[in-house]
């Protein structure tokens, strides 16, 4: 009887434990953008890459609603890591890893830098963890991007984070902070 009880306890605890470890399957491929500035500052962005089904598929305003919080990609919340202090969109950002969220709109986006890490989507988003928010103009692209893409583009003063999907993009300047 004792052996049966121990075996049953083992099976139940193994089943419960294995269910806790299951992570939602990824719907999209993982994207990675990296850049090393002249002063040695390293910038890395990890994100999910949702895709359009066709050139006529409309994501913004539909599956990514206007004026509502978006995880800035797919699956896990997008994360940015900077090895040294920088300015991102004109705001001071200390070295470290942060989650990026966005509130897209037709003319202007709000990019949100948040302290929390490892979040799935926006389910556990906590506004109290925001480091800052920055407003950025929405730009139109001459070409359609089927997959959400983030690039770290070289700039004489640092780099630019360029996010683009469909025909809509934003550009976020990342710079070395001014010496005081």
SEDOBA-26562 format. One record per atom (N, C-alpha, C): residue in three letters; x, y, z; atom name. Coordinates in steps of 0.2 Angstrom, whole numbers, always signed. Layout:
// residues N
+------+-------+-------+-------+------+
! resn !  east ! north !    up ! name !
+------+-------+-------+-------+------+
!  ALA !     X !     Y !     Z !   CA !
...
+------+-------+-------+-------+------+
//
This chain:
// residues 180
+------+-------+-------+-------+------+
! resn !  east ! north !    up ! name !
+------+-------+-------+-------+------+
!  UNK !    +4 !    -6 !    +0 !    N !
!  UNK !    +0 !    +0 !    +0 !   CA !
!  UNK !    +4 !    +6 !    +0 !    C !
!  UNK !   +10 !    +6 !    +4 !    N !
!  UNK !   +14 !   +12 !    +4 !   CA !
!  UNK !   +18 !   +13 !    -2 !    C !
!  UNK !   +20 !    +8 !    -6 !    N !
!  UNK !   +23 !    +8 !   -12 !   CA !
!  UNK !   +18 !   +11 !   -17 !    C !
!  UNK !   +12 !    +9 !   -17 !    N !
!  UNK !    +7 !   +12 !   -22 !   CA !
!  UNK !    +6 !   +19 !   -20 !    C !
!  UNK !    +5 !   +21 !   -14 !    N !
!  UNK !    +4 !   +28 !   -12 !   CA !
!  UNK !   +10 !   +32 !   -15 !    C !
!  UNK !   +17 !   +30 !   -14 !    N !
!  UNK !   +23 !   +34 !   -16 !   CA !
!  UNK !   +23 !   +34 !   -24 !    C !
!  UNK !   +21 !   +29 !   -27 !    N !
!  UNK !   +21 !   +29 !   -35 !   CA !
!  UNK !   +15 !   +34 !   -37 !    C !
!  UNK !    +9 !   +34 !   -34 !    N !
!  UNK !    +4 !   +38 !   -36 !   CA !
!  UNK !    +6 !   +45 !   -35 !    C !
!  UNK !    +9 !   +47 !   -29 !    N !
!  UNK !   +12 !   +53 !   -27 !   CA !
!  UNK !   +17 !   +56 !   -33 !    C !
!  UNK !   +21 !   +51 !   -34 !    N !
!  UNK !   +26 !   +53 !   -39 !   CA !
!  UNK !   +23 !   +55 !   -46 !    C !
!  UNK !   +18 !   +51 !   -48 !    N !
!  UNK !   +15 !   +52 !   -55 !   CA !
!  UNK !   +11 !   +58 !   -55 !    C !
!  UNK !    +8 !   +60 !   -50 !    N !
!  UNK !    +4 !   +66 !   -49 !   CA !
!  UNK !    +9 !   +72 !   -49 !    C !
!  UNK !   +14 !   +72 !   -45 !    N !
!  UNK !   +18 !   +77 !   -44 !   CA !
!  UNK !   +22 !   +79 !   -51 !    C !
!  UNK !   +24 !   +73 !   -54 !    N !
!  UNK !   +28 !   +74 !   -61 !   CA !
!  UNK !   +23 !   +77 !   -66 !    C !
!  UNK !   +17 !   +75 !   -66 !    N !
!  UNK !   +12 !   +77 !   -71 !   CA !
!  UNK !   +11 !   +85 !   -70 !    C !
!  UNK !   +10 !   +87 !   -63 !    N !
!  UNK !    +8 !   +94 !   -61 !   CA !
!  UNK !   +15 !   +98 !   -63 !    C !
!  UNK !   +21 !   +95 !   -61 !    N !
!  UNK !   +27 !   +99 !   -62 !   CA !
!  UNK !   +28 !  +100 !   -70 !    C !
!  UNK !   +27 !   +95 !   -74 !    N !
!  UNK !   +28 !   +95 !   -81 !   CA !
!  UNK !   +23 !  +100 !   -84 !    C !
!  UNK !   +17 !  +101 !   -82 !    N !
!  UNK !   +12 !  +105 !   -84 !   CA !
!  UNK !   +14 !  +113 !   -83 !    C !
!  UNK !   +17 !  +114 !   -77 !    N !
!  UNK !   +19 !  +121 !   -75 !   CA !
!  UNK !   +25 !  +123 !   -80 !    C !
!  UNK !   +29 !  +118 !   -82 !    N !
!  UNK !   +35 !  +120 !   -86 !   CA !
!  UNK !   +33 !  +121 !   -94 !    C !
!  UNK !   +27 !  +119 !   -96 !    N !
!  UNK !   +25 !  +120 !  -103 !   CA !
!  UNK !   +25 !  +128 !  -104 !    C !
!  UNK !   +28 !  +130 !  -110 !    N !
!  UNK !   +27 !  +137 !  -112 !   CA !
!  UNK !   +23 !  +137 !  -118 !    C !
!  UNK !   +19 !  +142 !  -119 !    N !
!  UNK !   +15 !  +142 !  -125 !   CA !
!  UNK !   +20 !  +142 !  -131 !    C !
!  UNK !   +17 !  +138 !  -136 !    N !
!  UNK !   +21 !  +137 !  -142 !   CA !
!  UNK !   +22 !  +144 !  -146 !    C !
!  UNK !   +28 !  +145 !  -149 !    N !
!  UNK !   +29 !  +151 !  -153 !   CA !
!  UNK !   +25 !  +151 !  -159 !    C !
!  UNK !   +21 !  +156 !  -161 !    N !
!  UNK !   +18 !  +157 !  -167 !   CA !
!  UNK !   +22 !  +160 !  -173 !    C !
!  UNK !   +27 !  +163 !  -171 !    N !
!  UNK !   +32 !  +167 !  -176 !   CA !
!  UNK !   +39 !  +165 !  -175 !    C !
!  UNK !   +43 !  +166 !  -180 !    N !
!  UNK !   +50 !  +165 !  -179 !   CA !
!  UNK !   +53 !  +171 !  -175 !    C !
!  UNK !   +59 !  +170 !  -172 !    N !
!  UNK !   +62 !  +175 !  -168 !   CA !
!  UNK !   +66 !  +179 !  -172 !    C !
!  UNK !   +66 !  +185 !  -171 !    N !
!  UNK !   +70 !  +190 !  -174 !   CA !
!  UNK !   +76 !  +193 !  -169 !    C !
!  UNK !   +81 !  +194 !  -172 !    N !
!  UNK !   +87 !  +197 !  -168 !   CA !
!  UNK !   +90 !  +202 !  -172 !    C !
!  UNK !   +91 !  +208 !  -169 !    N !
!  UNK !   +95 !  +214 !  -172 !   CA !
!  UNK !  +100 !  +216 !  -167 !    C !
!  UNK !  +107 !  +217 !  -169 !    N !
!  UNK !  +112 !  +219 !  -165 !   CA !
!  UNK !  +116 !  +224 !  -168 !    C !
!  UNK !  +119 !  +228 !  -164 !    N !
!  UNK !  +123 !  +234 !  -166 !   CA !
!  UNK !  +129 !  +235 !  -161 !    C !
!  UNK !  +135 !  +237 !  -163 !    N !
!  UNK !  +140 !  +239 !  -159 !   CA !
!  UNK !  +142 !  +246 !  -161 !    C !
!  UNK !  +141 !  +251 !  -156 !    N !
!  UNK !  +143 !  +258 !  -158 !   CA !
!  UNK !  +151 !  +259 !  -158 !    C !
!  UNK !  +153 !  +264 !  -160 !    N !
!  UNK !  +160 !  +266 !  -160 !   CA !
!  UNK !  +163 !  +266 !  -153 !    C !
!  UNK !  +159 !  +268 !  -148 !    N !
!  UNK !  +162 !  +268 !  -141 !   CA !
!  UNK !  +162 !  +261 !  -138 !    C !
!  UNK !  +159 !  +256 !  -141 !    N !
!  UNK !  +159 !  +249 !  -138 !   CA !
!  UNK !  +152 !  +248 !  -136 !    C !
!  UNK !  +147 !  +252 !  -136 !    N !
!  UNK !  +141 !  +251 !  -133 !   CA !
!  UNK !  +137 !  +246 !  -138 !    C !
!  UNK !  +135 !  +240 !  -135 !    N !
!  UNK !  +132 !  +235 !  -138 !   CA !
!  UNK !  +124 !  +236 !  -137 !    C !
!  UNK !  +120 !  +235 !  -143 !    N !
!  UNK !  +113 !  +235 !  -142 !   CA !
!  UNK !  +110 !  +229 !  -146 !    C !
!  UNK !  +106 !  +226 !  -142 !    N !
!  UNK !  +103 !  +219 !  -145 !   CA !
!  UNK !   +95 !  +220 !  -144 !    C !
!  UNK !   +91 !  +218 !  -149 !    N !
!  UNK !   +84 !  +218 !  -149 !   CA !
!  UNK !   +82 !  +211 !  -151 !    C !
!  UNK !   +78 !  +208 !  -146 !    N !
!  UNK !   +75 !  +201 !  -148 !   CA !
!  UNK !   +68 !  +202 !  -148 !    C !
!  UNK !   +65 !  +199 !  -153 !    N !
!  UNK !   +57 !  +200 !  -154 !   CA !
!  UNK !   +54 !  +194 !  -158 !    C !
!  UNK !   +48 !  +194 !  -158 !    N !
!  UNK !   +44 !  +189 !  -162 !   CA !
!  UNK !   +42 !  +192 !  -169 !    C !
!  UNK !   +42 !  +189 !  -174 !    N !
!  UNK !   +41 !  +191 !  -181 !   CA !
!  UNK !   +34 !  +189 !  -184 !    C !
!  UNK !   +29 !  +192 !  -182 !    N !
!  UNK !   +22 !  +190 !  -185 !   CA !
!  UNK !   +23 !  +192 !  -193 !    C !
!  UNK !   +18 !  +189 !  -196 !    N !
!  UNK !   +18 !  +190 !  -204 !   CA !
!  UNK !   +11 !  +191 !  -206 !    C !
!  UNK !   +11 !  +194 !  -212 !    N !
!  UNK !    +5 !  +195 !  -216 !   CA !
!  UNK !    +4 !  +189 !  -220 !    C !
!  UNK !    -3 !  +187 !  -221 !    N !
!  UNK !    -4 !  +182 !  -226 !   CA !
!  UNK !    -3 !  +183 !  -233 !    C !
!  UNK !    -4 !  +190 !  -235 !    N !
!  UNK !    -4 !  +192 !  -242 !   CA !
!  UNK !    -2 !  +200 !  -242 !    C !
!  UNK !    -1 !  +203 !  -247 !    N !
!  UNK !    +0 !  +210 !  -248 !   CA !
!  UNK !    -6 !  +214 !  -246 !    C !
!  UNK !   -12 !  +210 !  -246 !    N !
!  UNK !   -18 !  +214 !  -245 !   CA !
!  UNK !   -21 !  +213 !  -238 !    C !
!  UNK !   -17 !  +209 !  -234 !    N !
!  UNK !   -18 !  +208 !  -227 !   CA !
!  UNK !   -17 !  +214 !  -223 !    C !
!  UNK !   -22 !  +216 !  -219 !    N !
!  UNK !   -21 !  +222 !  -215 !   CA !
!  UNK !   -21 !  +220 !  -207 !    C !
!  UNK !   -15 !  +221 !  -204 !    N !
!  UNK !   -14 !  +220 !  -197 !   CA !
!  UNK !   -16 !  +226 !  -193 !    C !
!  UNK !   -13 !  +232 !  -194 !    N !
!  UNK !   -14 !  +237 !  -190 !   CA !
!  UNK !   -21 !  +240 !  -191 !    C !
!  UNK !   -24 !  +241 !  -185 !    N !
!  UNK !   -31 !  +243 !  -185 !   CA !
!  UNK !   -35 !  +237 !  -184 !    C !
!  UNK !   -33 !  +231 !  -185 !    N !
!  UNK !   -37 !  +225 !  -185 !   CA !
!  UNK !   -34 !  +220 !  -179 !    C !
!  UNK !   -29 !  +216 !  -181 !    N !
!  UNK !   -26 !  +211 !  -176 !   CA !
!  UNK !   -22 !  +215 !  -171 !    C !
!  UNK !   -19 !  +221 !  -173 !    N !
!  UNK !   -15 !  +226 !  -169 !   CA !
!  UNK !   -19 !  +232 !  -169 !    C !
!  UNK !   -24 !  +233 !  -164 !    N !
!  UNK !   -28 !  +238 !  -164 !   CA !
!  UNK !   -25 !  +245 !  -163 !    C !
!  UNK !   -27 !  +250 !  -166 !    N !
!  UNK !   -25 !  +257 !  -165 !   CA !
!  UNK !   -26 !  +259 !  -158 !    C !
!  UNK !   -22 !  +263 !  -155 !    N !
!  UNK !   -23 !  +266 !  -149 !   CA !
!  UNK !   -23 !  +261 !  -143 !    C !
!  UNK !   -21 !  +255 !  -144 !    N !
!  UNK !   -21 !  +250 !  -139 !   CA !
!  UNK !   -14 !  +247 !  -138 !    C !
!  UNK !   -12 !  +245 !  -132 !    N !
!  UNK !    -6 !  +242 !  -130 !   CA !
!  UNK !    -4 !  +236 !  -135 !    C !
!  UNK !    +2 !  +236 !  -137 !    N !
!  UNK !    +4 !  +230 !  -142 !   CA !
!  UNK !   +11 !  +228 !  -139 !    C !
!  UNK !   +12 !  +222 !  -140 !    N !
!  UNK !   +19 !  +219 !  -137 !   CA !
!  UNK !   +25 !  +220 !  -142 !    C !
!  UNK !   +23 !  +224 !  -147 !    N !
!  UNK !   +29 !  +226 !  -152 !   CA !
!  UNK !   +32 !  +220 !  -155 !    C !
!  UNK !   +28 !  +216 !  -157 !    N !
!  UNK !   +30 !  +210 !  -160 !   CA !
!  UNK !   +25 !  +204 !  -159 !    C !
!  UNK !   +28 !  +198 !  -159 !    N !
!  UNK !   +23 !  +193 !  -157 !   CA !
!  UNK !   +26 !  +188 !  -152 !    C !
!  UNK !   +22 !  +184 !  -149 !    N !
!  UNK !   +24 !  +179 !  -143 !   CA !
!  UNK !   +26 !  +183 !  -137 !    C !
!  UNK !   +33 !  +182 !  -135 !    N !
!  UNK !   +36 !  +186 !  -130 !   CA !
!  UNK !   +36 !  +193 !  -131 !    C !
!  UNK !   +36 !  +197 !  -126 !    N !
!  UNK !   +37 !  +205 !  -127 !   CA !
!  UNK !   +44 !  +206 !  -130 !    C !
!  UNK !   +44 !  +210 !  -134 !    N !
!  UNK !   +51 !  +212 !  -137 !   CA !
!  UNK !   +55 !  +215 !  -131 !    C !
!  UNK !   +62 !  +213 !  -132 !    N !
!  UNK !   +67 !  +215 !  -127 !   CA !
!  UNK !   +73 !  +218 !  -130 !    C !
!  UNK !   +75 !  +224 !  -127 !    N !
!  UNK !   +81 !  +227 !  -129 !   CA !
!  UNK !   +86 !  +227 !  -123 !    C !
!  UNK !   +92 !  +226 !  -125 !    N !
!  UNK !   +98 !  +226 !  -120 !   CA !
!  UNK !  +103 !  +231 !  -123 !    C !
!  UNK !  +105 !  +235 !  -118 !    N !
!  UNK !  +110 !  +240 !  -120 !   CA !
!  UNK !  +116 !  +239 !  -115 !    C !
!  UNK !  +122 !  +239 !  -117 !    N !
!  UNK !  +128 !  +237 !  -112 !   CA !
!  UNK !  +130 !  +243 !  -109 !    C !
!  UNK !  +129 !  +249 !  -111 !    N !
!  UNK !  +130 !  +255 !  -108 !   CA !
!  UNK !  +124 !  +260 !  -108 !    C !
!  UNK !  +124 !  +265 !  -104 !    N !
!  UNK !  +119 !  +270 !  -104 !   CA !
!  UNK !  +119 !  +273 !  -111 !    C !
!  UNK !  +113 !  +274 !  -113 !    N !
!  UNK !  +111 !  +278 !  -119 !   CA !
!  UNK !  +105 !  +282 !  -119 !    C !
!  UNK !  +104 !  +286 !  -124 !    N !
!  UNK !   +97 !  +289 !  -125 !   CA !
!  UNK !   +94 !  +286 !  -130 !    C !
!  UNK !   +87 !  +284 !  -129 !    N !
!  UNK !   +83 !  +281 !  -133 !   CA !
!  UNK !   +77 !  +285 !  -135 !    C !
!  UNK !   +76 !  +287 !  -141 !    N !
!  UNK !   +71 !  +292 !  -142 !   CA !
!  UNK !   +72 !  +299 !  -138 !    C !
!  UNK !   +78 !  +300 !  -136 !    N !
!  UNK !   +79 !  +307 !  -133 !   CA !
!  UNK !   +79 !  +306 !  -125 !    C !
!  UNK !   +77 !  +300 !  -123 !    N !
!  UNK !   +76 !  +299 !  -115 !   CA !
!  UNK !   +82 !  +295 !  -113 !    C !
!  UNK !   +84 !  +296 !  -107 !    N !
!  UNK !   +90 !  +292 !  -104 !   CA !
!  UNK !   +88 !  +285 !  -102 !    C !
!  UNK !   +92 !  +280 !  -104 !    N !
!  UNK !   +91 !  +273 !  -103 !   CA !
!  UNK !   +97 !  +270 !  -100 !    C !
!  UNK !   +97 !  +268 !   -94 !    N !
!  UNK !  +103 !  +265 !   -91 !   CA !
!  UNK !  +104 !  +258 !   -94 !    C !
!  UNK !  +111 !  +256 !   -93 !    N !
!  UNK !  +112 !  +249 !   -96 !   CA !
!  UNK !  +108 !  +244 !   -93 !    C !
!  UNK !  +106 !  +239 !   -97 !    N !
!  UNK !  +102 !  +234 !   -94 !   CA !
!  UNK !   +97 !  +231 !  -100 !    C !
!  UNK !   +93 !  +227 !   -98 !    N !
!  UNK !   +88 !  +224 !  -102 !   CA !
!  UNK !   +81 !  +226 !  -100 !    C !
!  UNK !   +77 !  +228 !  -105 !    N !
!  UNK !   +70 !  +230 !  -104 !   CA !
!  UNK !   +65 !  +227 !  -109 !    C !
!  UNK !   +59 !  +227 !  -108 !    N !
!  UNK !   +54 !  +226 !  -113 !   CA !
!  UNK !   +52 !  +232 !  -116 !    C !
!  UNK !   +50 !  +231 !  -123 !    N !
!  UNK !   +47 !  +236 !  -127 !   CA !
!  UNK !   +40 !  +235 !  -129 !    C !
!  UNK !   +36 !  +239 !  -128 !    N !
!  UNK !   +29 !  +239 !  -130 !   CA !
!  UNK !   +27 !  +245 !  -134 !    C !
!  UNK !   +22 !  +245 !  -137 !    N !
!  UNK !   +20 !  +251 !  -142 !   CA !
!  UNK !   +12 !  +252 !  -141 !    C !
!  UNK !   +10 !  +258 !  -143 !    N !
!  UNK !    +3 !  +260 !  -144 !   CA !
!  UNK !    +3 !  +263 !  -151 !    C !
!  UNK !    +2 !  +259 !  -156 !    N !
!  UNK !    +2 !  +262 !  -163 !   CA !
!  UNK !    -4 !  +266 !  -164 !    C !
!  UNK !    -3 !  +271 !  -168 !    N !
!  UNK !    -9 !  +275 !  -171 !   CA !
!  UNK !    -7 !  +277 !  -178 !    C !
!  UNK !   -12 !  +280 !  -181 !    N !
!  UNK !   -11 !  +281 !  -188 !   CA !
!  UNK !    -6 !  +286 !  -190 !    C !
!  UNK !    -5 !  +291 !  -185 !    N !
!  UNK !    +0 !  +297 !  -186 !   CA !
!  UNK !    +6 !  +297 !  -182 !    C !
!  UNK !    +5 !  +294 !  -176 !    N !
!  UNK !   +10 !  +294 !  -171 !   CA !
!  UNK !   +10 !  +287 !  -166 !    C !
!  UNK !   +16 !  +285 !  -165 !    N !
!  UNK !   +16 !  +279 !  -160 !   CA !
!  UNK !   +19 !  +281 !  -153 !    C !
!  UNK !   +17 !  +278 !  -148 !    N !
!  UNK !   +20 !  +278 !  -142 !   CA !
!  UNK !   +24 !  +272 !  -140 !    C !
!  UNK !   +31 !  +273 !  -140 !    N !
!  UNK !   +35 !  +267 !  -138 !   CA !
!  UNK !   +36 !  +267 !  -130 !    C !
!  UNK !   +35 !  +261 !  -127 !    N !
!  UNK !   +35 !  +261 !  -120 !   CA !
!  UNK !   +41 !  +256 !  -118 !    C !
!  UNK !   +46 !  +259 !  -114 !    N !
!  UNK !   +51 !  +255 !  -111 !   CA !
!  UNK !   +49 !  +253 !  -104 !    C !
!  UNK !   +49 !  +247 !  -103 !    N !
!  UNK !   +47 !  +244 !   -97 !   CA !
!  UNK !   +52 !  +240 !   -93 !    C !
!  UNK !   +53 !  +240 !   -87 !    N !
!  UNK !   +58 !  +236 !   -83 !   CA !
!  UNK !   +57 !  +228 !   -83 !    C !
!  UNK !   +50 !  +226 !   -83 !    N !
!  UNK !   +49 !  +219 !   -83 !   CA !
!  UNK !   +52 !  +215 !   -89 !    C !
!  UNK !   +54 !  +209 !   -87 !    N !
!  UNK !   +57 !  +205 !   -93 !   CA !
!  UNK !   +54 !  +198 !   -93 !    C !
!  UNK !   +54 !  +195 !   -99 !    N !
!  UNK !   +51 !  +188 !   -99 !   CA !
!  UNK !   +44 !  +188 !  -100 !    C !
!  UNK !   +40 !  +193 !  -101 !    N !
!  UNK !   +33 !  +193 !  -102 !   CA !
!  UNK !   +31 !  +190 !  -108 !    C !
!  UNK !   +25 !  +186 !  -108 !    N !
!  UNK !   +22 !  +184 !  -114 !   CA !
!  UNK !   +16 !  +188 !  -116 !    C !
!  UNK !   +17 !  +191 !  -121 !    N !
!  UNK !   +12 !  +196 !  -124 !   CA !
!  UNK !   +11 !  +202 !  -119 !    C !
!  UNK !    +5 !  +204 !  -118 !    N !
!  UNK !    +4 !  +210 !  -114 !   CA !
!  UNK !    +0 !  +208 !  -107 !    C !
!  UNK !    +0 !  +201 !  -106 !    N !
!  UNK !    -4 !  +199 !  -101 !   CA !
!  UNK !    -2 !  +202 !   -94 !    C !
!  UNK !    +4 !  +202 !   -93 !    N !
!  UNK !    +7 !  +204 !   -86 !   CA !
!  UNK !   +10 !  +211 !   -86 !    C !
!  UNK !    +8 !  +215 !   -92 !    N !
!  UNK !   +11 !  +222 !   -92 !   CA !
!  UNK !    +8 !  +226 !   -86 !    C !
!  UNK !   +13 !  +229 !   -83 !    N !
!  UNK !   +12 !  +234 !   -77 !   CA !
!  UNK !   +14 !  +241 !   -79 !    C !
!  UNK !   +10 !  +245 !   -80 !    N !
!  UNK !   +12 !  +252 !   -81 !   CA !
!  UNK !   +17 !  +255 !   -76 !    C !
!  UNK !   +16 !  +253 !   -70 !    N !
!  UNK !   +20 !  +255 !   -64 !   CA !
!  UNK !   +28 !  +253 !   -66 !    C !
!  UNK !   +29 !  +248 !   -70 !    N !
!  UNK !   +36 !  +246 !   -72 !   CA !
!  UNK !   +39 !  +250 !   -78 !    C !
!  UNK !   +35 !  +255 !   -80 !    N !
!  UNK !   +37 !  +259 !   -86 !   CA !
!  UNK !   +43 !  +263 !   -84 !    C !
!  UNK !   +48 !  +263 !   -88 !    N !
!  UNK !   +54 !  +268 !   -87 !   CA !
!  UNK !   +52 !  +274 !   -90 !    C !
!  UNK !   +50 !  +274 !   -96 !    N !
!  UNK !   +47 !  +280 !  -100 !   CA !
!  UNK !   +43 !  +278 !  -106 !    C !
!  UNK !   +40 !  +283 !  -108 !    N !
!  UNK !   +36 !  +283 !  -115 !   CA !
!  UNK !   +39 !  +288 !  -119 !    C !
!  UNK !   +39 !  +287 !  -126 !    N !
!  UNK !   +41 !  +292 !  -130 !   CA !
!  UNK !   +37 !  +292 !  -137 !    C !
!  UNK !   +35 !  +298 !  -139 !    N !
!  UNK !   +31 !  +298 !  -145 !   CA !
!  UNK !   +35 !  +298 !  -151 !    C !
!  UNK !   +33 !  +295 !  -156 !    N !
!  UNK !   +37 !  +294 !  -163 !   CA !
!  UNK !   +32 !  +295 !  -168 !    C !
!  UNK !   +34 !  +298 !  -174 !    N !
!  UNK !   +29 !  +299 !  -180 !   CA !
!  UNK !   +29 !  +292 !  -183 !    C !
!  UNK !   +23 !  +290 !  -186 !    N !
!  UNK !   +22 !  +285 !  -190 !   CA !
!  UNK !   +24 !  +287 !  -197 !    C !
!  UNK !   +28 !  +283 !  -200 !    N !
!  UNK !   +31 !  +284 !  -207 !   CA !
!  UNK !   +28 !  +279 !  -212 !    C !
!  UNK !   +27 !  +281 !  -218 !    N !
!  UNK !   +25 !  +276 !  -223 !   CA !
!  UNK !   +31 !  +274 !  -227 !    C !
!  UNK !   +31 !  +267 !  -229 !    N !
!  UNK !   +36 !  +264 !  -233 !   CA !
!  UNK !   +34 !  +264 !  -240 !    C !
!  UNK !   +38 !  +264 !  -244 !    N !
!  UNK !   +37 !  +263 !  -252 !   CA !
!  UNK !   +36 !  +256 !  -253 !    C !
!  UNK !   +38 !  +251 !  -249 !    N !
!  UNK !   +38 !  +244 !  -250 !   CA !
!  UNK !   +34 !  +241 !  -244 !    C !
!  UNK !   +31 !  +235 !  -246 !    N !
!  UNK !   +27 !  +231 !  -241 !   CA !
!  UNK !   +32 !  +226 !  -238 !    C !
!  UNK !   +32 !  +226 !  -231 !    N !
!  UNK !   +36 !  +221 !  -227 !   CA !
!  UNK !   +31 !  +216 !  -225 !    C !
!  UNK !   +31 !  +210 !  -227 !    N !
!  UNK !   +27 !  +205 !  -225 !   CA !
!  UNK !   +28 !  +203 !  -218 !    C !
!  UNK !   +34 !  +203 !  -215 !    N !
!  UNK !   +35 !  +201 !  -209 !   CA !
!  UNK !   +37 !  +207 !  -205 !    C !
!  UNK !   +35 !  +207 !  -198 !    N !
!  UNK !   +37 !  +213 !  -194 !   CA !
!  UNK !   +45 !  +212 !  -193 !    C !
!  UNK !   +48 !  +218 !  -194 !    N !
!  UNK !   +56 !  +218 !  -194 !   CA !
!  UNK !   +58 !  +224 !  -190 !    C !
!  UNK !   +63 !  +222 !  -186 !    N !
!  UNK !   +67 !  +227 !  -183 !   CA !
!  UNK !   +74 !  +227 !  -185 !    C !
!  UNK !   +77 !  +233 !  -187 !    N !
!  UNK !   +84 !  +234 !  -189 !   CA !
!  UNK !   +87 !  +239 !  -184 !    C !
!  UNK !   +94 !  +238 !  -183 !    N !
!  UNK !   +98 !  +243 !  -180 !   CA !
!  UNK !  +102 !  +246 !  -185 !    C !
!  UNK !  +100 !  +252 !  -187 !    N !
!  UNK !  +104 !  +255 !  -193 !   CA !
!  UNK !  +109 !  +260 !  -191 !    C !
!  UNK !  +115 !  +260 !  -194 !    N !
!  UNK !  +120 !  +264 !  -192 !   CA !
!  UNK !  +118 !  +271 !  -193 !    C !
!  UNK !  +121 !  +275 !  -189 !    N !
!  UNK !  +120 !  +283 !  -189 !   CA !
!  UNK !  +126 !  +286 !  -186 !    C !
!  UNK !  +129 !  +291 !  -189 !    N !
!  UNK !  +135 !  +295 !  -187 !   CA !
!  UNK !  +135 !  +296 !  -179 !    C !
!  UNK !  +129 !  +297 !  -176 !    N !
!  UNK !  +129 !  +298 !  -169 !   CA !
!  UNK !  +127 !  +292 !  -164 !    C !
!  UNK !  +127 !  +286 !  -167 !    N !
!  UNK !  +125 !  +280 !  -164 !   CA !
!  UNK !  +122 !  +275 !  -168 !    C !
!  UNK !  +115 !  +274 !  -167 !    N !
!  UNK !  +111 !  +270 !  -172 !   CA !
!  UNK !  +104 !  +271 !  -171 !    C !
!  UNK !  +100 !  +269 !  -176 !    N !
!  UNK !   +93 !  +270 !  -176 !   CA !
!  UNK !   +89 !  +263 !  -175 !    C !
!  UNK !   +85 !  +262 !  -171 !    N !
!  UNK !   +80 !  +256 !  -171 !   CA !
!  UNK !   +75 !  +258 !  -176 !    C !
!  UNK !   +74 !  +254 !  -181 !    N !
!  UNK !   +69 !  +255 !  -186 !   CA !
!  UNK !   +65 !  +249 !  -186 !    C !
!  UNK !   +58 !  +250 !  -184 !    N !
!  UNK !   +53 !  +245 !  -184 !   CA !
!  UNK !   +48 !  +246 !  -190 !    C !
!  UNK !   +47 !  +240 !  -194 !    N !
!  UNK !   +43 !  +241 !  -200 !   CA !
!  UNK !   +39 !  +235 !  -201 !    C !
!  UNK !   +32 !  +236 !  -203 !    N !
!  UNK !   +28 !  +230 !  -205 !   CA !
!  UNK !   +23 !  +233 !  -209 !    C !
!  UNK !   +21 !  +229 !  -214 !    N !
!  UNK !   +16 !  +232 !  -219 !   CA !
!  UNK !   +20 !  +238 !  -223 !    C !
!  UNK !   +17 !  +244 !  -222 !    N !
!  UNK !   +20 !  +250 !  -225 !   CA !
!  UNK !   +21 !  +255 !  -220 !    C !
!  UNK !   +21 !  +253 !  -214 !    N !
!  UNK !   +21 !  +257 !  -208 !   CA !
!  UNK !   +28 !  +256 !  -204 !    C !
!  UNK !   +31 !  +262 !  -202 !    N !
!  UNK !   +37 !  +261 !  -199 !   CA !
!  UNK !   +38 !  +267 !  -194 !    C !
!  UNK !   +43 !  +265 !  -189 !    N !
!  UNK !   +45 !  +271 !  -184 !   CA !
!  UNK !   +52 !  +270 !  -184 !    C !
!  UNK !   +55 !  +276 !  -182 !    N !
!  UNK !   +63 !  +276 !  -181 !   CA !
!  UNK !   +64 !  +279 !  -174 !    C !
!  UNK !   +68 !  +275 !  -171 !    N !
!  UNK !   +70 !  +277 !  -164 !   CA !
!  UNK !   +77 !  +279 !  -163 !    C !
!  UNK !   +80 !  +285 !  -162 !    N !
!  UNK !   +87 !  +286 !  -162 !   CA !
!  UNK !   +89 !  +283 !  -155 !    C !
!  UNK !   +95 !  +280 !  -156 !    N !
!  UNK !   +99 !  +277 !  -150 !   CA !
!  UNK !  +106 !  +281 !  -150 !    C !
!  UNK !  +107 !  +284 !  -145 !    N !
!  UNK !  +113 !  +288 !  -145 !   CA !
!  UNK !  +117 !  +288 !  -138 !    C !
!  UNK !  +124 !  +289 !  -139 !    N !
!  UNK !  +128 !  +289 !  -133 !   CA !
!  UNK !  +125 !  +295 !  -129 !    C !
!  UNK !  +124 !  +295 !  -122 !    N !
!  UNK !  +122 !  +301 !  -118 !   CA !
!  UNK !  +127 !  +307 !  -119 !    C !
!  UNK !  +125 !  +313 !  -118 !    N !
!  UNK !  +129 !  +319 !  -118 !   CA !
!  UNK !  +133 !  +319 !  -112 !    C !
!  UNK !  +140 !  +320 !  -113 !    N !
!  UNK !  +144 !  +321 !  -107 !   CA !
!  UNK !  +142 !  +327 !  -103 !    C !
!  UNK !  +143 !  +326 !   -96 !    N !
!  UNK !  +141 !  +332 !   -92 !   CA !
!  UNK !  +146 !  +335 !   -89 !    C !
+------+-------+-------+-------+------+
//
